[in-house]
Each structure stands twice: as structure tokens, then as C-alpha cells.
Amino acid sequence: MKKIIIFAFLCISNIPLFAQDMANSLIEKAIKDGIVLLRQDFQVLNEDDEPIGNKPGQDCYGRTYTCAARIEGNRFLVIKDFVAPWSNESIVKSEKRHPEVSFSGLLTLSTIDFEQFDCYVESASEEIANHLYFIDGSEIEGFSIDEEAGKKKGYAVWLKSATVPTINTLPTNLSIEILPFNITTKEDTFVYDIAAQPKGNVVGGVYITPAVNGVGSISLKVNGMFEKRGGVWKFISLGKENSNE
């Protein structure tokens, strides 16, 4: 009898853990097709639009990897590194040399190779100046946008690779880590420090917030993304209007 009581106590004491695991599992299933890794290769061209200065063994001058969220309207939400992959390079544009995207690729959590897709960075729509952009190209509908500022309770979804992606090393075994993330935002502020930096080979992150649509109906929305600047991850919020709650 005593063993039964101890077993029952252990089960009850672990209910919050089981519930969290179940919640994370359901959330992962709901969002895994909406989070992707995008790759941008770029070249530096001369006045005749011929590539100059490609890296040894590569047909590009530079390469970036950025996390993206699929958004309704067959769009992607991306950070500046995707629309201007040369922004962290010391490239001086002139009549004699200019950077240009040479390859755009997409990798999902369930694929092993980048799939090339048509992407025109010139048509990107700036949502948060110098930080977040919308760009066409998603073949499936994605998340809706949560544009409310205020007290937010949701999940940081970190996209990770088993290897550190570089110009010579492709990412492998993509996975996501889902962690509770609560923050209070303001309608006139968009860049925020975060309390704890993620661990592992993180290539980006998306902030997901749940919304109750009715009895038994919950939707997941994107309220922002995480951007790395100066070696530190920061949160970039899409919240432009304070909640009426």
C-alpha cells in the first residue's frame, strides 16, 4: 500500500512536467513547417557584372544563413541579414564594384539539402526599419502576425544546427528548441534585450504568441524575431499598438 501511495505521489508531482512536455510536443507539430532556414550567397561584381573576389573553392564572395517564419500571404518574415547579406562586410559600393545575390536557398526541418527558390531582395517590404522585412516566396500559407504591444506571454522558438554553418560548412540536423518567453513591450520601441542567451549552434529564432479564438480554438501568431548583433541575441518586436486588455 505504501508503494502505491508513493507511486501516486510521484505521478501527481510530475503532472506539470508531463503537461509542459505535451504542450511543447503539440506546439512543435503546429509550427515545424512554419520555421525554415534561408541561405543567401552573394557575389561582388565589377562594372561589367563579372564576379570578382570569390572565396577559394566557392562560386560566391560571401554567404549568410537566417531563420525565417512563413507568414500568411505566402511571405517570409526575415531579418536584415537576408535582404542585405553583405551588410556585415566591408564592401564599398561604387561604379566599379557592387554586391548582388547569386543564390537563394531554403532548408526545412524535414529536408537535408537546400532547395533553390526565386527571391528578389529588391522587392522586400520593410516592416521594422533596419531589422525585419517581408519577402515573397513561401509556397505555403504561414502564421498570422501579432502586432499588439504590452505584456506578452509566449514561446521563443530557437532554430539550431548540429554544426556551425559557415561558407564552407553547411548546417546539419536542423532542430528547434521551444522555451517560454515573457516580455513587456511598448508600441514605440522595437529592440529589446533578453534575459538569457540561447545555448548551442543557434541560427535564429521566432517569437510565437498564442491567441484564443473561441472555445477549444487557439491560434499561434508571430510577434517578432530574434536578431544577433555584436554577438548578442536581441528581440525585435512587431508590436506596434498597445493591447486594449
C-alpha positions, 0 to 999 in steps of 0.5 A: 500500500505504501508503494502505491501511495508513493507511486501516486505521489510521484505521478501527481508531482510530475503532472506539470512536467508531463503537461509542459512536455505535451504542450511543447510536443503539440506546439512543435507539430503546429509550427515545424513547417512554419520555421525554415532556414534561408541561405543567401550567397552573394557575389561582388561584381565589377562594372561589367557584372563579372564576379570578382573576389570569390572565396577559394573553392566557392562560386560566391564572395560571401554567404549568410544563413537566417531563420525565417517564419512563413507568414500568411500571404505566402511571405517570409518574415526575415531579418536584415541579414537576408535582404542585405547579406553583405551588410556585415562586410566591408564592401564599398559600393561604387561604379566599379564594384557592387554586391548582388545575390547569386543564390537563394536557398531554403532548408526545412526541418524535414529536408537535408539539402537546400532547395533553390527558390526565386527571391528578389531582395529588391522587392522586400517590404520593410516592416521594422526599419533596419531589422525585419522585412517581408519577402515573397516566396513561401509556397505555403500559407504561414502564421498570422502576425501579432502586432499588439504591444504590452505584456506578452506571454509566449514561446521563443522558438530557437532554430539550431544546427548540429554544426556551425554553418559557415561558407564552407560548412553547411548546417546539419540536423536542423532542430528547434528548441521551444522555451517560454518567453515573457516580455513587456513591450511598448508600441514605440520601441522595437529592440529589446534585450533578453534575459538569457542567451540561447545555448548551442549552434543557434541560427535564429529564432521566432517569437510565437504568441498564442491567441484564443479564438473561441472555445477549444480554438487557439491560434499561434501568431508571430510577434517578432524575431530574434536578431544577433548583433555584436554577438548578442541575441536581441528581440525585435518586436512587431508590436506596434499598438498597445493591447486594449486588455 
